Amino acid sequence: MVNAVEDAYNWLRRDLVRAGYFLNKENIEILAEAKKPWKRIEEDVLVAESFLGEEPWPVEEEHFIYRNISSNTRILLSKGAGVSEEIARSG
C-alpha cells in the first residue's frame, strides 16, 4: 500500500520531511494528554516517522524560531492570554 501511495504522490517523503521542520512535537504531546483529537494527531506523527525511518525535526534557525513561537502561543492560550503578537511573529 505504501508503495502505491508513493507512486501516486512522488514528493510524499520530501513533503513529510519539510512539514517536520515546523512540527512541534512537544505541543502535540501536551495537547494529546488533554484532548482526544490531538492523540490521533500524535499517532499520525508516529506513523509518518515510521514511514520516513526518522523523526522530522527543525533544522534551520527559522524552524526553531517557529517552534518556539508555537510553544509560546500554546502557553498563552492555556492561560487565556492574547496571542496576536505571537501569530504576527510566526509570519
N, CA, C and O atoms as a CHARMM CRD file, in Angstrom:
* protein
*
  364
    1    1 MET  N      0.81600  -1.19700   0.00000 PROA 1      0.00000
    2    1 MET  CA     0.00000   0.00000   0.00000 PROA 1      0.00000
    3    1 MET  C      0.86400   1.26800   0.00000 PROA 1      0.00000
    4    1 MET  O      0.57100   2.22500  -0.71600 PROA 1      0.00000
    5    2 VAL  N      1.92400   1.26500   0.80300 PROA 2      0.00000
    6    2 VAL  CA     2.79500   2.43600   0.88600 PROA 2      0.00000
    7    2 VAL  C      3.39900   2.72700  -0.47700 PROA 2      0.00000
    8    2 VAL  O      3.46000   3.88400  -0.89300 PROA 2      0.00000
    9    3 ASN  N      3.84600   1.69300  -1.17500 PROA 3      0.00000
   10    3 ASN  CA     4.42900   1.89900  -2.49900 PROA 3      0.00000
   11    3 ASN  C      3.42400   2.52200  -3.45500 PROA 3      0.00000
   12    3 ASN  O      3.78200   3.38000  -4.26300 PROA 3      0.00000
   13    4 ALA  N      2.17000   2.09700  -3.36900 PROA 4      0.00000
   14    4 ALA  CA     1.13900   2.66400  -4.23800 PROA 4      0.00000
   15    4 ALA  C      0.94200   4.14600  -3.94600 PROA 4      0.00000
   16    4 ALA  O      0.76800   4.95200  -4.86000 PROA 4      0.00000
   17    5 VAL  N      0.97200   4.49200  -2.67700 PROA 5      0.00000
   18    5 VAL  CA     0.82500   5.90000  -2.30100 PROA 5      0.00000
   19    5 VAL  C      2.02300   6.69700  -2.80900 PROA 5      0.00000
   20    5 VAL  O      1.86400   7.78300  -3.36800 PROA 5      0.00000
   21    6 GLU  N      3.21200   6.15800  -2.61400 PROA 6      0.00000
   22    6 GLU  CA     4.41400   6.85600  -3.09200 PROA 6      0.00000
   23    6 GLU  C      4.42200   6.98100  -4.61100 PROA 6      0.00000
   24    6 GLU  O      4.87700   7.99100  -5.14800 PROA 6      0.00000
   25    7 ASP  N      3.92700   5.97000  -5.30100 PROA 7      0.00000
   26    7 ASP  CA     3.85100   6.04300  -6.76400 PROA 7      0.00000
   27    7 ASP  C      2.90200   7.15000  -7.20200 PROA 7      0.00000
   28    7 ASP  O      3.15500   7.83000  -8.19600 PROA 7      0.00000
   29    8 ALA  N      1.82100   7.33100  -6.46900 PROA 8      0.00000
   30    8 ALA  CA     0.84300   8.35700  -6.81500 PROA 8      0.00000
   31    8 ALA  C      1.26500   9.74100  -6.33200 PROA 8      0.00000
   32    8 ALA  O      0.86100  10.75200  -6.90700 PROA 8      0.00000
   33    9 TYR  N      2.06800   9.78700  -5.28600 PROA 9      0.00000
   34    9 TYR  CA     2.47400  11.05500  -4.67200 PROA 9      0.00000
   35    9 TYR  C      3.99600  11.06000  -4.61700 PROA 9      0.00000
   36    9 TYR  O      4.59400  10.67500  -3.61200 PROA 9      0.00000
   37   10 ASN  N      4.60700  11.49700  -5.70000 PROA 10     0.00000
   38   10 ASN  CA     6.05800  11.42600  -5.86100 PROA 10     0.00000
   39   10 ASN  C      6.83900  12.16600  -4.77900 PROA 10     0.00000
   40   10 ASN  O      7.95600  11.76900  -4.44900 PROA 10     0.00000
   41   11 TRP  N      6.28500  13.21000  -4.23400 PROA 11     0.00000
   42   11 TRP  CA     7.00700  14.06100  -3.28100 PROA 11     0.00000
   43   11 TRP  C      6.59700  13.80500  -1.82900 PROA 11     0.00000
   44   11 TRP  O      6.83700  14.64000  -0.95800 PROA 11     0.00000
   45   12 LEU  N      5.98500  12.66100  -1.57300 PROA 12     0.00000
   46   12 LEU  CA     5.47900  12.37700  -0.22600 PROA 12     0.00000
   47   12 LEU  C      6.57700  12.46700   0.83600 PROA 12     0.00000
   48   12 LEU  O      6.41300  13.16800   1.83400 PROA 12     0.00000
   49   13 ARG  N      7.67600  11.77500   0.63400 PROA 13     0.00000
   50   13 ARG  CA     8.77400  11.81000   1.62000 PROA 13     0.00000
   51   13 ARG  C      9.29200  13.22200   1.82800 PROA 13     0.00000
   52   13 ARG  O      9.43800  13.68200   2.96000 PROA 13     0.00000
   53   14 ARG  N      9.56600  13.89700   0.73400 PROA 14     0.00000
   54   14 ARG  CA    10.09100  15.26300   0.82500 PROA 14     0.00000
   55   14 ARG  C      9.12200  16.16600   1.57500 PROA 14     0.00000
   56   14 ARG  O      9.53200  16.95300   2.42800 PROA 14     0.00000
   57   15 ASP  N      7.83500  16.05000   1.25700 PROA 15     0.00000
   58   15 ASP  CA     6.84200  16.91100   1.89700 PROA 15     0.00000
   59   15 ASP  C      6.69300  16.59700   3.37900 PROA 15     0.00000
   60   15 ASP  O      6.51400  17.51000   4.18600 PROA 15     0.00000
   61   16 LEU  N      6.76100  15.33400   3.74600 PROA 16     0.00000
   62   16 LEU  CA     6.68500  14.97700   5.17100 PROA 16     0.00000
   63   16 LEU  C      7.89600  15.50200   5.94200 PROA 16     0.00000
   64   16 LEU  O      7.76100  15.99300   7.06300 PROA 16     0.00000
   65   17 VAL  N      9.06900  15.39500   5.33800 PROA 17     0.00000
   66   17 VAL  CA    10.27800  15.92400   5.99000 PROA 17     0.00000
   67   17 VAL  C     10.15600  17.42900   6.15600 PROA 17     0.00000
   68   17 VAL  O     10.44900  17.96200   7.22600 PROA 17     0.00000
   69   18 ARG  N      9.72700  18.11400   5.10700 PROA 18     0.00000
   70   18 ARG  CA     9.58000  19.57700   5.18800 PROA 18     0.00000
   71   18 ARG  C      8.53600  19.97300   6.22600 PROA 18     0.00000
   72   18 ARG  O      8.73300  20.93700   6.96500 PROA 18     0.00000
   73   19 ALA  N      7.43700  19.24300   6.28500 PROA 19     0.00000
   74   19 ALA  CA     6.41900  19.54200   7.30100 PROA 19     0.00000
   75   19 ALA  C      7.00700  19.34100   8.69900 PROA 19     0.00000
   76   19 ALA  O      6.67500  20.06900   9.63500 PROA 19     0.00000
   77   20 GLY  N      7.87800  18.35300   8.82400 PROA 20     0.00000
   78   20 GLY  CA     8.51000  18.08100  10.11200 PROA 20     0.00000
   79   20 GLY  C      9.38900  19.21300  10.60300 PROA 20     0.00000
   80   20 GLY  O      9.60900  19.35400  11.80600 PROA 20     0.00000
   81   21 TYR  N      9.89200  20.01700   9.68800 PROA 21     0.00000
   82   21 TYR  CA    10.70800  21.16000  10.10300 PROA 21     0.00000
   83   21 TYR  C      9.92200  22.09700  11.01100 PROA 21     0.00000
   84   21 TYR  O     10.49700  22.75600  11.87700 PROA 21     0.00000
   85   22 PHE  N      8.60300  22.15600  10.81300 PROA 22     0.00000
   86   22 PHE  CA     7.75600  23.06800  11.56300 PROA 22     0.00000
   87   22 PHE  C      6.88200  22.33900  12.57900 PROA 22     0.00000
   88   22 PHE  O      5.99200  22.93200  13.18700 PROA 22     0.00000
   89   23 LEU  N      7.14500  21.06300  12.75100 PROA 23     0.00000
   90   23 LEU  CA     6.38400  20.25700  13.70400 PROA 23     0.00000
   91   23 LEU  C      6.87100  20.53100  15.12000 PROA 23     0.00000
   92   23 LEU  O      8.07100  20.51200  15.39200 PROA 23     0.00000
   93   24 ASN  N      5.93300  20.78300  16.01000 PROA 24     0.00000
   94   24 ASN  CA     6.28000  20.98700  17.40700 PROA 24     0.00000
   95   24 ASN  C      5.73100  19.80000  18.19200 PROA 24     0.00000
   96   24 ASN  O      4.60200  19.82300  18.68300 PROA 24     0.00000
   97   25 LYS  N      6.55500  18.76800  18.29400 PROA 25     0.00000
   98   25 LYS  CA     6.11200  17.53700  18.95200 PROA 25     0.00000
   99   25 LYS  C      5.78300  17.75900  20.41800 PROA 25     0.00000
  100   25 LYS  O      4.88500  17.11000  20.95600 PROA 25     0.00000
  101   26 GLU  N      6.48900  18.65800  21.06300 PROA 26     0.00000
  102   26 GLU  CA     6.20200  18.93900  22.47000 PROA 26     0.00000
  103   26 GLU  C      4.76200  19.44400  22.62100 PROA 26     0.00000
  104   26 GLU  O      4.03500  18.99400  23.50600 PROA 26     0.00000
  105   27 ASN  N      4.36100  20.36200  21.77100 PROA 27     0.00000
  106   27 ASN  CA     2.98000  20.84900  21.82400 PROA 27     0.00000
  107   27 ASN  C      1.98800  19.71900  21.59500 PROA 27     0.00000
  108   27 ASN  O      0.99100  19.60300  22.30900 PROA 27     0.00000
  109   28 ILE  N      2.26300  18.89600  20.60700 PROA 28     0.00000
  110   28 ILE  CA     1.35800  17.78700  20.29200 PROA 28     0.00000
  111   28 ILE  C      1.24700  16.83800  21.47300 PROA 28     0.00000
  112   28 ILE  O      0.14500  16.40900  21.81500 PROA 28     0.00000
  113   29 GLU  N      2.36100  16.50400  22.09800 PROA 29     0.00000
  114   29 GLU  CA     2.34200  15.60200  23.25200 PROA 29     0.00000
  115   29 GLU  C      1.53400  16.19600  24.40700 PROA 29     0.00000
  116   29 GLU  O      0.74600  15.49400  25.04000 PROA 29     0.00000
  117   30 ILE  N      1.72700  17.47000  24.67600 PROA 30     0.00000
  118   30 ILE  CA     0.99900  18.12800  25.76700 PROA 30     0.00000
  119   30 ILE  C     -0.49600  18.18300  25.45900 PROA 30     0.00000
  120   30 ILE  O     -1.32300  17.88000  26.31900 PROA 30     0.00000
  121   31 LEU  N     -0.83700  18.56800  24.23500 PROA 31     0.00000
  122   31 LEU  CA    -2.23900  18.64400  23.85800 PROA 31     0.00000
  123   31 LEU  C     -2.89000  17.26500  23.80300 PROA 31     0.00000
  124   31 LEU  O     -4.07400  17.12400  24.10900 PROA 31     0.00000
  125   32 ALA  N     -2.12600  16.25300  23.41800 PROA 32     0.00000
  126   32 ALA  CA    -2.66100  14.88300  23.32400 PROA 32     0.00000
  127   32 ALA  C     -3.02900  14.32100  24.69600 PROA 32     0.00000
  128   32 ALA  O     -3.89500  13.45400  24.80700 PROA 32     0.00000
  129   33 GLU  N     -2.37400  14.81300  25.72500 PROA 33     0.00000
  130   33 GLU  CA    -2.70800  14.36500  27.08000 PROA 33     0.00000
  131   33 GLU  C     -4.09300  14.84300  27.50000 PROA 33     0.00000
  132   33 GLU  O     -4.75500  14.20700  28.32000 PROA 33     0.00000
  133   34 ALA  N     -4.52600  15.96400  26.93500 PROA 34     0.00000
  134   34 ALA  CA    -5.77200  16.57700  27.37500 PROA 34     0.00000
  135   34 ALA  C     -6.94100  16.37900  26.40900 PROA 34     0.00000
  136   34 ALA  O     -8.10000  16.40300  26.82300 PROA 34     0.00000
  137   35 LYS  N     -6.63900  16.18300  25.12600 PROA 35     0.00000
  138   35 LYS  CA    -7.72500  16.15900  24.14100 PROA 35     0.00000
  139   35 LYS  C     -7.53100  15.01500  23.15400 PROA 35     0.00000
  140   35 LYS  O     -6.47500  14.87000  22.53700 PROA 35     0.00000
  141   36 LYS  N     -8.58600  14.20600  23.02200 PROA 36     0.00000
  142   36 LYS  CA    -8.52100  13.01100  22.18000 PROA 36     0.00000
  143   36 LYS  C     -8.13300  13.28300  20.72800 PROA 36     0.00000
  144   36 LYS  O     -7.33500  12.52400  20.17900 PROA 36     0.00000
  145   37 PRO  N     -8.65900  14.33300  20.07000 PROA 37     0.00000
  146   37 PRO  CA    -8.24300  14.56000  18.67100 PROA 37     0.00000
  147   37 PRO  C     -6.73300  14.74800  18.52900 PROA 37     0.00000
  148   37 PRO  O     -6.14700  14.33000  17.53000 PROA 37     0.00000
  149   38 TRP  N     -6.11200  15.36600  19.50800 PROA 38     0.00000
  150   38 TRP  CA    -4.66400  15.56000  19.45000 PROA 38     0.00000
  151   38 TRP  C     -3.92900  14.23900  19.63200 PROA 38     0.00000
  152   38 TRP  O     -2.81400  14.07900  19.13800 PROA 38     0.00000
  153   39 LYS  N     -4.53700  13.29800  20.33100 PROA 39     0.00000
  154   39 LYS  CA    -3.93300  11.96100  20.47100 PROA 39     0.00000
  155   39 LYS  C     -3.86000  11.29500  19.10300 PROA 39     0.00000
  156   39 LYS  O     -2.87700  10.62800  18.78000 PROA 39     0.00000
  157   40 ARG  N     -4.90000  11.48000  18.30600 PROA 40     0.00000
  158   40 ARG  CA    -4.90000  10.92000  16.94400 PROA 40     0.00000
  159   40 ARG  C     -3.81700  11.57200  16.08000 PROA 40     0.00000
  160   40 ARG  O     -3.15900  10.90600  15.28100 PROA 40     0.00000
  161   41 ILE  N     -3.64700  12.86600  16.25100 PROA 41     0.00000
  162   41 ILE  CA    -2.59200  13.56600  15.51600 PROA 41     0.00000
  163   41 ILE  C     -1.22900  13.03900  15.94100 PROA 41     0.00000
  164   41 ILE  O     -0.35000  12.82200  15.10700 PROA 41     0.00000
  165   42 GLU  N     -1.06000  12.83700  17.23600 PROA 42     0.00000
  166   42 GLU  CA     0.20200  12.28800  17.74400 PROA 42     0.00000
  167   42 GLU  C      0.47400  10.91400  17.12500 PROA 42     0.00000
  168   42 GLU  O      1.60900  10.60600  16.76200 PROA 42     0.00000
  169   43 GLU  N     -0.56400  10.09900  17.00800 PROA 43     0.00000
  170   43 GLU  CA    -0.42300   8.77300  16.38500 PROA 43     0.00000
  171   43 GLU  C     -0.05500   8.90600  14.90900 PROA 43     0.00000
  172   43 GLU  O      0.76000   8.13500  14.40100 PROA 43     0.00000
  173   44 ASP  N     -0.64400   9.86900  14.22600 PROA 44     0.00000
  174   44 ASP  CA    -0.31200  10.09400  12.81300 PROA 44     0.00000
  175   44 ASP  C      1.14500  10.50900  12.64100 PROA 44     0.00000
  176   44 ASP  O      1.80400  10.10600  11.68300 PROA 44     0.00000
  177   45 VAL  N      1.63600  11.30700  13.56500 PROA 45     0.00000
  178   45 VAL  CA     3.04200  11.71500  13.51400 PROA 45     0.00000
  179   45 VAL  C      3.93700  10.48100  13.66800 PROA 45     0.00000
  180   45 VAL  O      4.94500  10.34900  12.97300 PROA 45     0.00000
  181   46 LEU  N      3.56900   9.59600  14.56500 PROA 46     0.00000
  182   46 LEU  CA     4.35600   8.36700  14.75100 PROA 46     0.00000
  183   46 LEU  C      4.34500   7.51500  13.48300 PROA 46     0.00000
  184   46 LEU  O      5.36400   6.91900  13.13300 PROA 46     0.00000
  185   47 VAL  N      3.21400   7.45000  12.79400 PROA 47     0.00000
  186   47 VAL  CA     3.13000   6.70300  11.53500 PROA 47     0.00000
  187   47 VAL  C      4.04300   7.34400  10.49300 PROA 47     0.00000
  188   47 VAL  O      4.75500   6.64800   9.77000 PROA 47     0.00000
  189   48 ALA  N      4.01600   8.66500  10.42000 PROA 48     0.00000
  190   48 ALA  CA     4.88000   9.37000   9.46200 PROA 48     0.00000
  191   48 ALA  C      6.34400   9.11600   9.78200 PROA 48     0.00000
  192   48 ALA  O      7.14400   8.88900   8.87400 PROA 48     0.00000
  193   49 GLU  N      6.70400   9.15000  11.05400 PROA 49     0.00000
  194   49 GLU  CA     8.09400   8.88800  11.44600 PROA 49     0.00000
  195   49 GLU  C      8.50600   7.47300  11.08500 PROA 49     0.00000
  196   49 GLU  O      9.62500   7.24600  10.62500 PROA 49     0.00000
  197   50 SER  N      7.61300   6.52800  11.29000 PROA 50     0.00000
  198   50 SER  CA     7.91100   5.14200  10.93400 PROA 50     0.00000
  199   50 SER  C      8.11200   5.01300   9.42300 PROA 50     0.00000
  200   50 SER  O      9.02900   4.32800   8.97000 PROA 50     0.00000
  201   51 PHE  N      7.26500   5.66400   8.66300 PROA 51     0.00000
  202   51 PHE  CA     7.37200   5.65000   7.20700 PROA 51     0.00000
  203   51 PHE  C      8.70200   6.24600   6.75700 PROA 51     0.00000
  204   51 PHE  O      9.36500   5.70400   5.87200 PROA 51     0.00000
  205   52 LEU  N      9.08700   7.36100   7.37000 PROA 52     0.00000
  206   52 LEU  CA    10.32500   8.03800   6.98500 PROA 52     0.00000
  207   52 LEU  C     11.56600   7.32500   7.50800 PROA 52     0.00000
  208   52 LEU  O     12.64400   7.43600   6.92500 PROA 52     0.00000
  209   53 GLY  N     11.41300   6.60200   8.59600 PROA 53     0.00000
  210   53 GLY  CA    12.57000   5.96800   9.22800 PROA 53     0.00000
  211   53 GLY  C     13.38000   6.95100  10.04200 PROA 53     0.00000
  212   53 GLY  O     14.53300   6.67800  10.37600 PROA 53     0.00000
  213   54 GLU  N     12.79800   8.08500  10.36400 PROA 54     0.00000
  214   54 GLU  CA    13.46800   9.11600  11.15000 PROA 54     0.00000
  215   54 GLU  C     12.42100  10.04300  11.74200 PROA 54     0.00000
  216   54 GLU  O     11.26300  10.04800  11.32300 PROA 54     0.00000
  217   55 GLU  N     12.84500  10.81800  12.71300 PROA 55     0.00000
  218   55 GLU  CA    11.97100  11.82900  13.28600 PROA 55     0.00000
  219   55 GLU  C     12.25900  13.15600  12.59500 PROA 55     0.00000
  220   55 GLU  O     13.37400  13.66900  12.68100 PROA 55     0.00000
  221   56 PRO  N     11.26600  13.71300  11.91200 PROA 56     0.00000
  222   56 PRO  CA    11.49900  15.02000  11.29500 PROA 56     0.00000
  223   56 PRO  C     11.53100  16.10000  12.37500 PROA 56     0.00000
  224   56 PRO  O     10.65100  16.15800  13.23500 PROA 56     0.00000
  225   57 TRP  N     12.52200  16.92600  12.32200 PROA 57     0.00000
  226   57 TRP  CA    12.71700  17.95400  13.33200 PROA 57     0.00000
  227   57 TRP  C     13.09800  19.26400  12.67600 PROA 57     0.00000
  228   57 TRP  O     13.48600  19.29500  11.50800 PROA 57     0.00000
  229   58 PRO  N     12.98600  20.35900  13.43800 PROA 58     0.00000
  230   58 PRO  CA    13.51500  21.61800  12.92800 PROA 58     0.00000
  231   58 PRO  C     15.00500  21.47700  12.60600 PROA 58     0.00000
  232   58 PRO  O     15.73200  20.76600  13.30000 PROA 58     0.00000
  233   59 VAL  N     15.44600  22.14900  11.56300 PROA 59     0.00000
  234   59 VAL  CA    16.83000  22.05600  11.12400 PROA 59     0.00000
  235   59 VAL  C     17.49100  23.43000  11.12700 PROA 59     0.00000
  236   59 VAL  O     18.57200  23.61100  11.68600 PROA 59     0.00000
  237   60 GLU  N     16.83100  24.38300  10.49900 PROA 60     0.00000
  238   60 GLU  CA    17.40800  25.71500  10.34800 PROA 60     0.00000
  239   60 GLU  C     16.87300  26.65500  11.42700 PROA 60     0.00000
  240   60 GLU  O     15.87800  26.36600  12.09200 PROA 60     0.00000
  241   61 GLU  N     17.55500  27.77600  11.58000 PROA 61     0.00000
  242   61 GLU  CA    17.17900  28.74300  12.61900 PROA 61     0.00000
  243   61 GLU  C     15.70600  29.13600  12.53300 PROA 61     0.00000
  244   61 GLU  O     15.02100  29.21000  13.55300 PROA 61     0.00000
  245   62 GLU  N     15.21600  29.38800  11.31600 PROA 62     0.00000
  246   62 GLU  CA    13.82000  29.80100  11.17300 PROA 62     0.00000
  247   62 GLU  C     12.85700  28.72100  11.68000 PROA 62     0.00000
  248   62 GLU  O     11.78300  29.04400  12.18800 PROA 62     0.00000
  249   63 HSD  N     13.23000  27.45200  11.54800 PROA 63     0.00000
  250   63 HSD  CA    12.39000  26.36400  12.03200 PROA 63     0.00000
  251   63 HSD  C     12.31300  26.39000  13.55700 PROA 63     0.00000
  252   63 HSD  O     11.23900  26.21700  14.13300 PROA 63     0.00000
  253   64 PHE  N     13.44700  26.60600  14.20100 PROA 64     0.00000
  254   64 PHE  CA    13.48300  26.66000  15.66400 PROA 64     0.00000
  255   64 PHE  C     12.71900  27.86900  16.19000 PROA 64     0.00000
  256   64 PHE  O     12.03300  27.78200  17.20800 PROA 64     0.00000
  257   65 ILE  N     12.83900  28.98800  15.49700 PROA 65     0.00000
  258   65 ILE  CA    12.09600  30.18900  15.89900 PROA 65     0.00000
  259   65 ILE  C     10.59300  29.92400  15.81600 PROA 65     0.00000
  260   65 ILE  O      9.84500  30.27600  16.72900 PROA 65     0.00000
  261   66 TYR  N     10.15900  29.31000  14.73200 PROA 66     0.00000
  262   66 TYR  CA     8.73900  28.98500  14.57300 PROA 66     0.00000
  263   66 TYR  C      8.28100  28.03400  15.67300 PROA 66     0.00000
  264   66 TYR  O      7.20400  28.21300  16.24200 PROA 66     0.00000
  265   67 ARG  N      9.09600  27.02200  15.97500 PROA 67     0.00000
  266   67 ARG  CA     8.75100  26.08000  17.04300 PROA 67     0.00000
  267   67 ARG  C      8.56600  26.81800  18.36500 PROA 67     0.00000
  268   67 ARG  O      7.61700  26.55400  19.10400 PROA 67     0.00000
  269   68 ASN  N      9.47500  27.74100  18.65800 PROA 68     0.00000
  270   68 ASN  CA     9.38700  28.49300  19.90300 PROA 68     0.00000
  271   68 ASN  C      8.14200  29.37300  19.93800 PROA 68     0.00000
  272   68 ASN  O      7.47800  29.48300  20.96800 PROA 68     0.00000
  273   69 ILE  N      7.83600  29.99300  18.81500 PROA 69     0.00000
  274   69 ILE  CA     6.63500  30.83000  18.74300 PROA 69     0.00000
  275   69 ILE  C      5.38300  29.98300  18.96100 PROA 69     0.00000
  276   69 ILE  O      4.45700  30.40600  19.65400 PROA 69     0.00000
  277   70 SER  N      5.35600  28.79900  18.37600 PROA 70     0.00000
  278   70 SER  CA     4.17600  27.95200  18.54700 PROA 70     0.00000
  279   70 SER  C      4.05100  27.47200  19.99200 PROA 70     0.00000
  280   70 SER  O      2.93600  27.30400  20.48700 PROA 70     0.00000
  281   71 SER  N      5.17000  27.24900  20.67100 PROA 71     0.00000
  282   71 SER  CA     5.11600  26.89800  22.09800 PROA 71     0.00000
  283   71 SER  C      4.59300  28.07300  22.91600 PROA 71     0.00000
  284   71 SER  O      3.74700  27.90700  23.79400 PROA 71     0.00000
  285   72 ASN  N      5.10800  29.25900  22.61400 PROA 72     0.00000
  286   72 ASN  CA     4.62900  30.45100  23.31900 PROA 72     0.00000
  287   72 ASN  C      3.12400  30.62600  23.12500 PROA 72     0.00000
  288   72 ASN  O      2.40300  30.95200  24.06800 PROA 72     0.00000
  289   73 THR  N      2.66000  30.40900  21.90600 PROA 73     0.00000
  290   73 THR  CA     1.24300  30.55500  21.60300 PROA 73     0.00000
  291   73 THR  C      0.40900  29.56600  22.40600 PROA 73     0.00000
  292   73 THR  O     -0.62000  29.94000  22.96900 PROA 73     0.00000
  293   74 ARG  N      0.83600  28.31400  22.46600 PROA 74     0.00000
  294   74 ARG  CA     0.10200  27.30300  23.23900 PROA 74     0.00000
  295   74 ARG  C      0.03700  27.69300  24.70900 PROA 74     0.00000
  296   74 ARG  O     -1.01700  27.58200  25.33500 PROA 74     0.00000
  297   75 ILE  N      1.15500  28.14800  25.26200 PROA 75     0.00000
  298   75 ILE  CA     1.19300  28.53500  26.67200 PROA 75     0.00000
  299   75 ILE  C      0.26200  29.71500  26.93300 PROA 75     0.00000
  300   75 ILE  O     -0.50600  29.70600  27.89500 PROA 75     0.00000
  301   76 LEU  N      0.33400  30.73300  26.07100 PROA 76     0.00000
  302   76 LEU  CA    -0.53400  31.89900  26.24200 PROA 76     0.00000
  303   76 LEU  C     -2.01200  31.51500  26.14300 PROA 76     0.00000
  304   76 LEU  O     -2.83100  31.98500  26.93300 PROA 76     0.00000
  305   77 LEU  N     -2.35000  30.66700  25.18000 PROA 77     0.00000
  306   77 LEU  CA    -3.73600  30.22500  25.04300 PROA 77     0.00000
  307   77 LEU  C     -4.19800  29.47500  26.28000 PROA 77     0.00000
  308   77 LEU  O     -5.33700  29.63900  26.71900 PROA 77     0.00000
  309   78 SER  N     -3.32600  28.65600  26.84300 PROA 78     0.00000
  310   78 SER  CA    -3.71000  27.88500  28.03300 PROA 78     0.00000
  311   78 SER  C     -3.97000  28.78900  29.23200 PROA 78     0.00000
  312   78 SER  O     -4.67400  28.39900  30.16300 PROA 78     0.00000
  313   79 LYS  N     -3.40600  29.99200  29.21200 PROA 79     0.00000
  314   79 LYS  CA    -3.61100  30.96800  30.28600 PROA 79     0.00000
  315   79 LYS  C     -4.72900  31.95700  29.95800 PROA 79     0.00000
  316   79 LYS  O     -5.03700  32.83700  30.76200 PROA 79     0.00000
  317   80 GLY  N     -5.33400  31.81500  28.77900 PROA 80     0.00000
  318   80 GLY  CA    -6.38700  32.72100  28.37000 PROA 80     0.00000
  319   80 GLY  C     -5.87500  34.07800  27.91300 PROA 80     0.00000
  320   80 GLY  O     -6.63800  35.04000  27.83000 PROA 80     0.00000
  321   81 ALA  N     -4.58900  34.15500  27.61700 PROA 81     0.00000
  322   81 ALA  CA    -3.98400  35.41800  27.19500 PROA 81     0.00000
  323   81 ALA  C     -4.10200  35.58400  25.67900 PROA 81     0.00000
  324   81 ALA  O     -4.34600  34.61700  24.95600 PROA 81     0.00000
  325   82 GLY  N     -3.92900  36.79800  25.21500 PROA 82     0.00000
  326   82 GLY  CA    -3.96300  37.07900  23.78800 PROA 82     0.00000
  327   82 GLY  C     -2.72400  36.52800  23.08100 PROA 82     0.00000
  328   82 GLY  O     -1.64100  36.43300  23.65900 PROA 82     0.00000
  329   83 VAL  N     -2.91900  36.17400  21.83200 PROA 83     0.00000
  330   83 VAL  CA    -1.82100  35.58800  21.05200 PROA 83     0.00000
  331   83 VAL  C     -1.53800  36.34400  19.75300 PROA 83     0.00000
  332   83 VAL  O     -0.79100  35.85800  18.90400 PROA 83     0.00000
  333   84 SER  N     -2.12200  37.51200  19.59900 PROA 84     0.00000
  334   84 SER  CA    -1.97900  38.25400  18.34500 PROA 84     0.00000
  335   84 SER  C     -0.51400  38.51000  17.99400 PROA 84     0.00000
  336   84 SER  O     -0.10900  38.34000  16.84400 PROA 84     0.00000
  337   85 GLU  N      0.26900  38.91500  18.97600 PROA 85     0.00000
  338   85 GLU  CA     1.67800  39.20000  18.70500 PROA 85     0.00000
  339   85 GLU  C      2.42500  37.95000  18.25600 PROA 85     0.00000
  340   85 GLU  O      3.23600  38.01500  17.33200 PROA 85     0.00000
  341   86 GLU  N      2.16600  36.82900  18.89000 PROA 86     0.00000
  342   86 GLU  CA     2.84500  35.57500  18.50600 PROA 86     0.00000
  343   86 GLU  C      2.43800  35.16200  17.10200 PROA 86     0.00000
  344   86 GLU  O      3.27500  34.72200  16.31400 PROA 86     0.00000
  345   87 ILE  N      1.17000  35.30100  16.79000 PROA 87     0.00000
  346   87 ILE  CA     0.70800  34.93800  15.44100 PROA 87     0.00000
  347   87 ILE  C      1.36200  35.82200  14.41000 PROA 87     0.00000
  348   87 ILE  O      1.78000  35.33600  13.35900 PROA 87     0.00000
  349   88 ALA  N      1.46200  37.11200  14.68100 PROA 88     0.00000
  350   88 ALA  CA     2.11700  38.02900  13.75200 PROA 88     0.00000
  351   88 ALA  C      3.58500  37.67700  13.59200 PROA 88     0.00000
  352   88 ALA  O      4.12100  37.77200  12.48800 PROA 88     0.00000
  353   89 ARG  N      4.24700  37.27200  14.66800 PROA 89     0.00000
  354   89 ARG  CA     5.66800  36.90600  14.59800 PROA 89     0.00000
  355   89 ARG  C      5.89300  35.63000  13.79300 PROA 89     0.00000
  356   89 ARG  O      6.96400  35.43700  13.21800 PROA 89     0.00000
  357   90 SER  N      4.88300  34.75900  13.74900 PROA 90     0.00000
  358   90 SER  CA     5.06000  33.47800  13.06800 PROA 90     0.00000
  359   90 SER  C      5.11700  33.62200  11.55300 PROA 90     0.00000
  360   90 SER  O      5.54000  32.70100  10.85300 PROA 90     0.00000
  361   91 GLY  N      4.69900  34.76000  11.05600 PROA 91     0.00000
  362   91 GLY  CA     4.78200  35.00100   9.61300 PROA 91     0.00000
  363   91 GLY  C      3.57500  34.52400   8.92300 PROA 91     0.00000
  364   91 GLY  O      3.47300  34.64500   7.70200 PROA 91     0.00000
